[in-house]
Amino acid sequence: MNNQNRTIYFKGLNGIRALAALAVVFIHIAGFHKKRFGLPSFNDGINLKLEEIGSDAVTVFFTLSGFLITYLLLQEKKITGTVDVKKFYVRRVLRIWPLYYLYLGIALIVIALFKIHIAPLNIFFYFFLCGNIPYILGTSFYVIGHFWSIGVEEQFYIIWPFLLKQVQKNILLKLCIGLIFFCVVKLLVYTNYQVGSIPYGIVSTNRFDCMMIGAVFATLLYNGQVLPSTTKSVNLIICLSAIVLLCVIEFNNPFHSMLISILTCILINSQIQEQTFLINLDKPLFNFLGKISYGIYVIHPLVLFCISSIIKTSTLPVLFKYICAYVGGFTITILIAYLSYEYFEKKILLLKEKYTIVRSSTLQTGNLIQA
């Protein structure tokens, strides 16, 4: 096998994806008991904490993306001497756009059928992968509101391959300088603007720093400067410490999302090292769910919206409503995500082959990862 056909394999990444995707689904069910499903709601404090955890799960996705794509681009640059920006964009389009626009079209039809008002300008933003703008302005609608994260990620990757292509040395130093810049901006905005203001919304929604933290870890790993190997006991301490930190640190702390990204990198490190993980996420079930995690994330709000429209007005006992919301929400979402991947996304992903310079896989048997 020549260098160009080399397949890079990282254990456990699909498992992390799976946990993050399932966490988002759970939060979107639990956080909208009363509003969406007509079920008894948690108290306001618990609801707020659930929203924070959901945002943290999205931060995990950002960090994973920054890590994997940066590592692959560094390897591409080593093999070819450059980064083929055009091929990178084609790969991103083939991975993200088909399901994104299919779902967007279906969601807009559902919105029309239910006669839900949505500003035409918002549709414009979503069509051009700028869903973070309505999200910041507070004008997004539930079934497409989660597209804010895809907008942020795609905007980051408009410039990221160009930067990696141009930077010839001291990549790590320049990444750290960039992170310091984001820290200063966040500190200034969080100090001078209230929650709910547009500047606050822009800074808290933009997670370029999270993807850059993933890129820093990728650069360290690529240069052989991997974090020290840890034992299961150390991993347990780290996990428990992380849980405590998430419970006591306020979400509006300017460095909250950066902390989540650092913890995500530690989790990635614990998975890719031999026999150091507390929980082995490199298992068939996790790999399956991780493989379809993009579909789970994209599809689940519309599934939950349809389920809530049925059970909110039904006369079923509360217990059965809970079962429909949770069991039905997870089961139908996973089923549709699987069918979408197997019969729609996979066929399009095969087109990526001729634009792929460095392959990565989700399994040692070589199923391509969707970076």
N, C-alpha and C positions, 0 to 999 in steps of 0.2 A: 504493500500500500504506500503510495507516495504521500508527501506532506499535504498536498491539496485535498486528498480524500480522507485525511485523518479525521476520526470522529472523537470529539471530546465528550467525556462522560462525567457527570457530577451526581453523586448519590444524594437522594433525599430532597432534591429541589421540587420534584412533583409533589412530594408529601407536604412540604411547606405551602406550596400553592393550594393544595387540597384543603388544608386546615384554614387558610386565609379565606378561601372562597366559601366554605361552609360557615365560617364565622360571620361573614357578611350576610348570608341568607338568614341565619339564626337571628342576627341583630335586627334585620328588616322585618322579621315576623314579630319578635318580642317587643321591639321598640314601637310598634304601631298597633298594639292590642286593641285599644279603644278606638283609635281614629280610623283604622282600616278594617278590622275584623269584628268590631262591636263586642269585644271581650273586655273583662275587667283589666284595667291598666295597672302597671307598677306605679309606685310613687314617682314624683318628678325627679328626685335625686337618682333613682335607679335608671329611669329612662335616659337621663342625661349621660350617665356613665355608660349605658349601652351604646349610645350614639358615638361616644368617644372611642369605645372598643372597636366599633365598626370602622371608624376612620383610621384607627391603628392597623386594622387588617388590610385596608387599602394601602397604607404606607408599606406594609410588608411586600405587597405586589410591586410597588415602585422600586423598592430596594433590590428585590430579586431581578427585576428587569435591568436596572442599571448595572448590577453585577454581571449577569450572564452576557448581555450584549457587549459590554465593554471588554470582557475577557475574549469573546469571539473576534471582536474587531482588532484587539491587540495581536491575536494569533494570525489574523488575516494580514495585518501589516507586516508581521515577521516573515510570512511566507512569500508575499507578493511585493513587499516594499512600499505598499500604499494601502489606502482604504478605497474600495470601489463604491463611491457614494451612490451612484445610480443603481447598482445591484442591491445595495442596502435598502433604498427606498422601495424597490420592487418587492423585496421580501416583506417589508413592513405592510405594504399595500395588500399583498396576497394573504397575509396573516390576519390583519385587523379589519380591513374594509368590507369584505363580503358579508360577514355575519353582522357587522355594525350597521351597514345600510339595509340589510334584509330586516333586521330587528326594528330599525328606525321606521321603515315603511309600514311594517305591521303595527307598531305602536301608534303611529299617526292615524291609521285606519281605526284602531280601537278608540282612540281619543275622539275621533269624529263620530263614531257610532254612539258613544256615551255622551256626545254633545258637551265635551269638556273644552272650555275656552283655553286656548294657548296663543300667545302673541305671535303673529307671523315672523317677527324679527327673531324670536327664539328658534323657530324652525330653521331660519337662515344660519344661526350660530351652530346648531346641531349638524346641519348638512355639511358645514365646513370644519367639522371636528373642533369646535370651540364651545363645547357644552359647559366648560368651566365659567364662561361669562354669565349665562343665566343663573348658574349656581351661586356665583358671587353676588349677583344682583337680587337674589331671592325670588326669581321668577320662573324657576324650573318646575316641571311637573314630575310627580313620583316615578312614573314608568320609564322616563328617559333622563331623569335627574342624575342617575349614577354615571351617565356618560361624561360627567365633568372630569373624572379620572382619566378616561381615555383621551380626552382633549389635552389635558396636562402632559400626558406621556408622549403623545404624538408631536406636540409643540416642542418638547425637549429634544426629540429625535430629528427635528428639522435642522438643528445646529450641531448636535453631538458628533455625528460621523465626520463633519467638516473639521471640527476642532481636533479630533483624534488624528485626522489625516495631516493636519498642518503642524501639530506639535511633534517635534522630532526627539526631544529629550526633556528630562525633568518633568515628566507627566505627573508624577505623584506630587511634586512641589506645587505645580500649577493648580492641581485639583484642590489641594489644601488651601491655597490662596483664595480660590473660588468659594470654598466653604466658609472661610473667615468673612468674606464679603457678605454672604447670605446671613451669617450670624449677626453681623453688625446691622444689616437692614432689618432683620426680624426684631432685634432688640429695640431699635429706634421706633418701629411701627407699633409694636406691642406696648411700648411705654407711652406713646403719644396719641394713640387712637383707641377708641372703644370697640368692644366686640359688636359686630354687626355693621361697622363702618366699611366702606368700600376698600380703603387701604388695608385694613385688617383682613378682610376677606381675600384680597389678592395674595397677601403674604402667607396666610394660613392654608389657602387652597393650592398655591404653587408649591409643588414638592420636588423641584429641581434639586434641592439640597439632598433629599432622600436618595434620589437616583445617583447623585454624585458620591454619596457615602458608599453605595453599592459599587460604584466605579473605583473608589479608593481601595476597597477590599479586593476587587478583581485585579487591580494593578499590583497590590502587595502579593497576592497569590501567584500572579503570572511571573513576578520577579523572584519567586521562591522565598518570599518573606511571609509565609503563612503564619497565622497566629499560633502560639504554642499549643501543642497537643494537650487536651484536657481529659481528666478522668470522669467517670460517671458521677462521682461524688461532687466534683467541681461543677459539672453541668447542672446537677440538682440544686446546688447553692445559687448558681446563676439564674436558673429558672425561678426559684422562690424569691430571689432578690428582685427579679424583673416584675413579678406579680405584685410585690409590695410597692415598688416604685410606681407602677401603673395605678395603684389604688390611692397613693398619697400625692402624686404630682398632678397639679391642675392641668387640664387640657389646654388652657389658654397660656400656659407657660411657653415662651417663644421657642424653646429647644425640645419640646415634647416629641414632635415627629422625628427629630434627629436622633433622639435617644432610642426610639423604636427602631430606627434604621440600624443603629449600632448593635442593638440586641438581635436584630435579624441577621446581621453579619456573623455574630457569635453563633447563632443557631445554624447558619449555613456551614460555618467552620466545623461545628461539632458533628454535622452529618457527613461531610466529605472526607473526614479523617477516619481511618480504620479503627473500629471498635472503641470509639470514644463517646458515642451518643448515649444519652439517657434513654431516649425512645428512638428506635430505628424506624424512620419514616420511609425507608426504601423497601416498601412492601407492595404486593400486587394491588390491593385495594387503594392505597394512597396513590400509586402510580396511575391507576385508572381514573381516579377523581382529579388528579393533577392534570392529566392529559386533556380532560374536558373542562378544566377550571375556567377558561375564558368564556366558554358557552354558559357555564353555570352563572358566572358574574353578569354576563350580558342579558341573559334570558329571565333570570329569577324575578325581577320586579313585575313584569307583565303576568307571569304565572301567579304571583301573590295577589296582584290586582284582580285577576279573574276569579280566584278562589274567594277573595274577600267580598267581591260583588255578589257571590252566591250565598255565602254563609251569614253575611251581615244582616240580611233581611229574612233569614230562615228561622224556623221555630225549633230547631234542633236544641237539645240540652247543651249547656255550656261546655261540658266535658267533650262532647262530640265535635263541637266547634273548635276546641283546642286541638283535637286529633286531626281534623281536616286541615287546620292552619299549619301545624307543624309537620305531621306525617305526609299529608298531601302536598304541602309546599316543597318539602325536600324531595319526595319521590318523583313528582311530576317534573320538577326542575332538572333533576339528574337524568331522568329518562329523555326529556326533550334535548338536553345538552348532548347526551350520547348520540341520539339520532342525528342531531345537527352535525356533530363531528364526523360520524361514520359515513353519512350519505351526502353531506354538503361540504363541510370544511376540508375534509381529508382529500377530496378530489381536487380542490383548488390548491391545497398545500403541495400536492405532487408537482405543481408547476414551479415551485420554489427551487426544485433540484438544479435546474440549469443556471440559477442565479446564486447558488450557495457555494461559497468558497471554503468556509470552515464549517463542518457539521458538528452538531452536538446532539446527544441522545438522552432520552429519559430512562432507558434501560440498557443493560450491558448487551442485550440482543440487538440494539441499534434503532429503536423507534425514534424518529426525529423529534427533537424538542421544538416547540413553536416559539422561538425567540423573536 
